[in-house]
Amino acid sequence: MPVTVKTFGTSGEAAAALSSERDARYLGGGTLVMRALNEGDVSVSTIVRATDRALAQLDATGSRITIGAGVTFARVLAERSLGFLHPVAGSIGGPAVRNMGTIGGNLFAPAPFGDFAVALLALDASVAVQGAYGARDMPIEEFLSGRSRQADGLVLSASFQRPLSDDAFRYRKIARVRPKGAAVVTLAVHVPSSGGRAVGVRIALGAMASTPVRAKAAERTLEGHTLDAASIAAAVAAAADGTAPVDDALASAWYRREVVGVHLRRLLTGQA
Ligand SMILES: Cc1cc2nc3c(=O)[nH]c(=O)nc-3n(C[C@H](O)[C@H](O)[C@H](O)COP(=O)(O)OP(=O)(O)OC[C@H]3O[C@@H](n4cnc5c(N)ncnc54)[C@H](O)[C@@H]3O)c2cc1C
């Protein structure tokens, strides 16, 4: 089936094209879209591209960080002020995927992919989406839970507060092939503290549902507490609550449920 490629100079025009054509798909880095097309996916009749430079902008100078949807993982790795995100970007694919793959595309990557989206969820990011009727910011959790509906819009960027200390944000990806395999489970935690107590805890998990999800029961066990043996044990016990892990060739849903708490403990106690 022939595929038409339409290139627009502005994100507004690209968004309008996406929302007006049912079988149109936006092309970010193409690491998933092009693979699907090459494998014979006939659900896409139009590829939409945007050359709008705003999509590739990255502002990491202040306390509020904004990453354009078109920013690649290689670019994140080259940005010294985003050091806390280097383990995340560096855990994704090999060099070719990191050179092409974008933050915007990662927000749509099906499980067990979506490692950067897991980190953005732990950072409580907000996602700017341009739809047919204008742009709006939405919390990443809302974005992910309605992800199939968002496919009609164009993601412009993701923004979030810089963690107050390097230690407040932690990331761990478990894969059978290292460093570039897809995830058995991915974990990102953001544990800001005030007066020695955790405040605003976020624990995000990848491959524990069809989209990245928060481990809210585990978050509640830490909120307002010091990170000690008792609070960590309670978080570990609750880690899999409310999740619906994927069952695939990498690991069974049962296995994922079994190991997620083990890795959460290692992350919270700072073990390698
Ligand atoms: C060999 C290989 C290894 C991989 N390893 C990993 C890995 O370790 N971890 C991981 O998380 N992922 C991995 N991936 C998956 C993928 O490369 C990444 O998730 C990447 O971030 C996808 O981004 P992209 O720009 O290439 O997306 P694309 O392929 O361009 O698009 C993916 C989807 O997102 C939509 N989309 C893209 N950008 C936008 C936008 N701005 N607005 C609206 N919709 C948009 C597209 O329409 C499409 O539906 C791997 C892929 C391959 C082929």
PDBQT file of the ligand as one rigid body, heavy atoms in Angstrom, charges set to zero:
ROOT
HETATM    1  C1  LIG A 301      16.433  -2.121  18.409  1.00  0.00    +0.000 C 
HETATM    2  C2  LIG A 301      15.553  -1.264  19.273  1.00  0.00    +0.000 A 
HETATM    3  C3  LIG A 301      15.848  -1.127  20.614  1.00  0.00    +0.000 A 
HETATM    4  C4  LIG A 301      15.027  -0.336  21.434  1.00  0.00    +0.000 A 
HETATM    5  N1  LIG A 301      15.347  -0.215  22.758  1.00  0.00    +0.000 NA
HETATM    6  C5  LIG A 301      14.572   0.554  23.556  1.00  0.00    +0.000 A 
HETATM    7  C6  LIG A 301      14.878   0.681  24.927  1.00  0.00    +0.000 A 
HETATM    8  O1  LIG A 301      15.839   0.109  25.452  1.00  0.00    +0.000 OA
HETATM    9  N2  LIG A 301      14.063   1.463  25.691  1.00  0.00    +0.000 N 
HETATM   10  C7  LIG A 301      12.983   2.128  25.163  1.00  0.00    +0.000 A 
HETATM   11  O2  LIG A 301      12.282   2.826  25.905  1.00  0.00    +0.000 OA
HETATM   12  N3  LIG A 301      12.683   2.026  23.865  1.00  0.00    +0.000 NA
HETATM   13  C8  LIG A 301      13.435   1.258  23.052  1.00  0.00    +0.000 A 
HETATM   14  N4  LIG A 301      13.126   1.136  21.725  1.00  0.00    +0.000 N 
HETATM   15  C9  LIG A 301      11.896   1.751  21.226  1.00  0.00    +0.000 C 
HETATM   16  C10 LIG A 301      12.097   3.157  20.598  1.00  0.00    +0.000 C 
HETATM   17  O3  LIG A 301      13.298   3.241  19.906  1.00  0.00    +0.000 OA
HETATM   18  C11 LIG A 301      12.089   4.288  21.628  1.00  0.00    +0.000 C 
HETATM   19  O4  LIG A 301      11.007   4.108  22.511  1.00  0.00    +0.000 OA
HETATM   20  C12 LIG A 301      12.031   5.688  21.011  1.00  0.00    +0.000 C 
HETATM   21  O5  LIG A 301      11.983   6.650  22.031  1.00  0.00    +0.000 OA
HETATM   22  C13 LIG A 301      10.851   5.920  20.088  1.00  0.00    +0.000 C 
HETATM   23  O6  LIG A 301      11.013   7.237  19.603  1.00  0.00    +0.000 OA
HETATM   24  P1  LIG A 301      10.956   7.606  18.044  1.00  0.00    +0.000 P 
HETATM   25  O7  LIG A 301      11.168   9.068  17.942  1.00  0.00    +0.000 OA
HETATM   26  O8  LIG A 301      11.886   6.760  17.250  1.00  0.00    +0.000 OA
HETATM   27  O9  LIG A 301       9.464   7.191  17.746  1.00  0.00    +0.000 OA
HETATM   28  P2  LIG A 301       8.743   6.985  16.328  1.00  0.00    +0.000 P 
HETATM   29  O10 LIG A 301       9.053   5.621  15.823  1.00  0.00    +0.000 OA
HETATM   30  O11 LIG A 301       8.998   8.115  15.423  1.00  0.00    +0.000 OA
HETATM   31  O12 LIG A 301       7.229   7.052  16.841  1.00  0.00    +0.000 OA
HETATM   32  C14 LIG A 301       6.713   6.145  17.786  1.00  0.00    +0.000 C 
HETATM   33  C15 LIG A 301       5.230   6.511  18.035  1.00  0.00    +0.000 C 
HETATM   34  O13 LIG A 301       5.159   7.766  18.665  1.00  0.00    +0.000 OA
HETATM   35  C16 LIG A 301       4.435   8.698  17.879  1.00  0.00    +0.000 C 
HETATM   36  N5  LIG A 301       5.108   9.991  18.022  1.00  0.00    +0.000 N 
HETATM   37  C17 LIG A 301       6.447  10.227  17.960  1.00  0.00    +0.000 A 
HETATM   38  N6  LIG A 301       6.699  11.511  18.243  1.00  0.00    +0.000 NA
HETATM   39  C18 LIG A 301       5.496  12.110  18.462  1.00  0.00    +0.000 A 
HETATM   40  C19 LIG A 301       5.089  13.435  18.777  1.00  0.00    +0.000 A 
HETATM   41  N7  LIG A 301       5.966  14.436  18.947  1.00  0.00    +0.000 N 
HETATM   42  N8  LIG A 301       3.767  13.673  18.923  1.00  0.00    +0.000 NA
HETATM   43  C20 LIG A 301       2.835  12.691  18.761  1.00  0.00    +0.000 A 
HETATM   44  N9  LIG A 301       3.176  11.415  18.447  1.00  0.00    +0.000 NA
HETATM   45  C21 LIG A 301       4.487  11.135  18.315  1.00  0.00    +0.000 A 
HETATM   46  C22 LIG A 301       4.497   8.153  16.465  1.00  0.00    +0.000 C 
HETATM   47  O14 LIG A 301       3.421   8.591  15.670  1.00  0.00    +0.000 OA
HETATM   48  C23 LIG A 301       4.435   6.668  16.737  1.00  0.00    +0.000 C 
HETATM   49  O15 LIG A 301       3.097   6.258  16.962  1.00  0.00    +0.000 OA
HETATM   50  C24 LIG A 301      13.921   0.338  20.881  1.00  0.00    +0.000 A 
HETATM   51  C25 LIG A 301      13.633   0.214  19.521  1.00  0.00    +0.000 A 
HETATM   52  C26 LIG A 301      14.436  -0.571  18.728  1.00  0.00    +0.000 A 
HETATM   53  C27 LIG A 301      14.112  -0.679  17.255  1.00  0.00    +0.000 C 
ENDROOT
TORSDOF 0
